[in-house]
C-alpha cells in the first residue's frame, strides 16, 4: 500500500512538472476588474496581444467590474492556480481597497502571487482658469488664504483621484473640500465647466481638455516627468518634495501558482512591454511603461504601496461598507 501511495505521489509530481514544461497549452484569461475602455483595460489589451504572440496561446481579456475592482480580483484569487487565469491588478485592488472597504473577500498580499508590474499611470493636477492661480505654489497660497473654500473633484470616495487630493492637502498643509462623483467623466465635466476648480485625474483623460485650454495643467504626480508632457513639472519640482501619487497596472496569479509558470508569464509580459508599438501607444497617452519588472520586484513594490496608502485612506475618512 505504501509503495502504491508513493507511486501515486511521484506520478502527481511528474504530471505537475510536465504541465509546467508545456505551459501554456490553452488560452489564458486576463481578468481586468474595471469596465472596457478605461486606462487599465487599454494596458491589458495591448499587453495581451503581444503576450499571445510570445506564449503561442491567446491571452483573452475578461472585464469583470464592480466594487472598486474587488469582484474581479476575488474571482482570480479563487481561480485554479495553474496560470490560466491572471489578474491585471491596480493600486485599488492591492493597496487601497483593504483599508477603504469594511470587508473585502480576498487578501491582496497572501491570496496572490505577483508576476510583473506593467505600467504606471501618472495623475495630473489641473485647475480651472477661473481660479486666480498660476502654478502649484500659488494654488497652495490661495488655498491657505481661503481654507475649505477651494474644492477638488474626484471619481468617488476612496478612489486614487480622491486620495491624491488628500495627500496633496496633507503634504501642502492646506484644507480643500472634496467633491466626489460617480466616475471620472462627470467629475471632469463639472471641472471643465468651472463648477469644481481643482482635480487630480489620470493623465490619459486629463490631456484632451488640457490641450483644448478648458483646464490648466500644473504638475504630474510621478517622480519623473511624463513623456506626453515633457515641459510640465513633477509635483516635487513644483513645490511639494516627496509627493508621489499614481495608479499602476500589474499582473497577479492565484497564490499557489507554480513558480515556473509565473516566471514564464513574467518573461512574456516584459517582452510585450518592450514592444515598440506598445511603448509608443502607451507613451502617447502619458502611461509610463515598465519593462524590467520581476515577481520579486513586484512583491516588494506591492508591500510598499500597501503600507503607503492605508494611512492615507484612514486620514481621508473614506469608508465603504
C-alpha positions, -999 to +999 in steps of 0.1 A: +000+000+000+028+024+009+045+017-024+012+024-042+009+058-024+045+066-031+040+058-068+009+080-069+029+109-054+057+105-079+031+103-107+015+135-095+048+153-093+057+141-128+024+153-141+028+187-124+063+191-138+051+181-173+022+206-171+046+233-162+070+224-190+042+225-216+026+257-202+006+272-219-012+247-239-046+265-240-058+302-239-051+323-208-077+346-193-066+380-181-093+395-158-095+433-159-115+443-128-128+475-144-150+484-174-138+482-210-123+513-225-106+526-193-069+530-188-065+496-171-084+479-200-062+497-226-030+484-209-044+449-206-054+446-242-021+459-256-001+437-233-024+407-240-019+408-278+019+408-275+019+382-248-002+360-270+025+362-297+052+352-273+034+324-255+018+308-285-016+309-270-043+336-269-045+359-239-082+367-236-094+398-218-124+394-195-138+426-180-152+418-146-160+452-130-176+461-097-168+471-061-138+491-070-121+461-086-129+437-057-152+414-077-126+408-105-098+404-080-117+380-059-126+358-089-089+354-097-079+348-061-103+318-061-094+305-096-074+274-102-037+281-095-024+269-129-015+301-147-045+301-170-063+329-151-045+360-141-055+394-128-045+429-141-044+445-107-041+481-097-033+503-067-070+500-058-072+462-057-038+457-040-032+488-019-063+509-012-094+487-010-084+467+021-084+500+040-113+515+022-139+487+024-151+474+057-147+439+043-131+426+011-133+389+001-096+384-006-062+393+009-042+413-015-009+400-001-014+363+007-040+354-019-019+363-050+015+356-064+029+387-081+040+383-117+052+417-131+045+454-130+034+466-165+028+503-163+025+533-141-002+559-149+006+594-137-021+617-124-022+653-134-032+682-112-054+706-132-070+739-123-099+757-140-089+791-155-114+808-133-093+802-102-068+831-098-036+810-095-009+802-120+011+773-105+012+748-076+028+773-052+002+800-059-025+774-056-012+764-021-010+801-011-046+807-023-059+776-005-042+786+027-057+821+025-091+805+018-093+773+039-121+750+028-132+772+000-112+755-027-129+723-039-114+694-058-133+668-078-127+631-079-143+599-094-156+589-059-148+584-023-116+564-017-105+564-053-069+571-063-080+605-075-096+613-041-066+601-022-042+621-044-061+652-033-059+641+004-022+635+001-017+669-016-036+687+012-017+668+039+017+675+024+010+711+014-007+719+047-039+731+031-076+723+035-096+717+004-132+704+001-136+671-017-165+667-042-170+630-051-187+620-083-198+586-097-169+582-121-143+603-139-164+615-167-190+635-147-162+648-124-143+661-154-174+676-170-180+698-139-143+706-136-141+718-172-173+738-166-157+756-136-181+740-111-152+724-092-119+743-098-093+716-089-089+680-100-064+651-100-070+628-129-052+602-149-030+619-174-046+600-203-080+615-197-069+649-184-048+656-215-075+663-241-093+691-221-059+704-210-047+707-246-080+723-255-075+750-229-105+741-209-084+735-178-048+743-170-022+715-161+000+724-132+020+692-125+023+654-128+023+633-098+051+608-106+087+613-096+097+617-133+081+640-159+058+625-184+068+619-220+034+632-230+041+665-212+079+669-210+076+706-201+052+700-172+069+698-138+065+670-113+048+678-081+082+677-063+096+702-088+066+724-084+069+727-047+060+695-028+091+674-024+084+637-019+049+638-034+040+607-053+005+595-063-002+574-094-021+544-105-004+513-118-012+480-135+004+447-126-002+410-133-010+386-105-018+349-103-035+329-076-012+323-047-004+286-053+006+290-090+039+272-097+069+295-098+080+281-132+046+292-146+048+326-130+083+331-144+071+323-180+043+347-176+066+374-163+090+370-191+063+372-217+048+403-201+082+421-201+088+412-237+053+426-245+061+458-227+094+462-246+075+461-279+079+494-298+042+496-308+031+490-272+056+515-258+046+542-283+009+538-279+010+540-241+036+568-240+014+589-263-014+588-237+010+595-208+014+560-195+049+550-183+058+515-195+077+492-171+098+466-189+122+454-162+099+441-136+102+406-120+080+387-095+104+397-067+104+434-077+066+435-078+063+417-044+084+445-028+065+472-047+031+460-036+041+458+000+054+493-001+022+506-018+001+487+007+019+503+036+018+538+020-019+540+011-035+525+042-028+555+064-039+579+036-072+562+033-077+564+071-068+602+071-093+607+042-121+594+064-135+574+034-151+541+042-174+518+021-195+491+038 
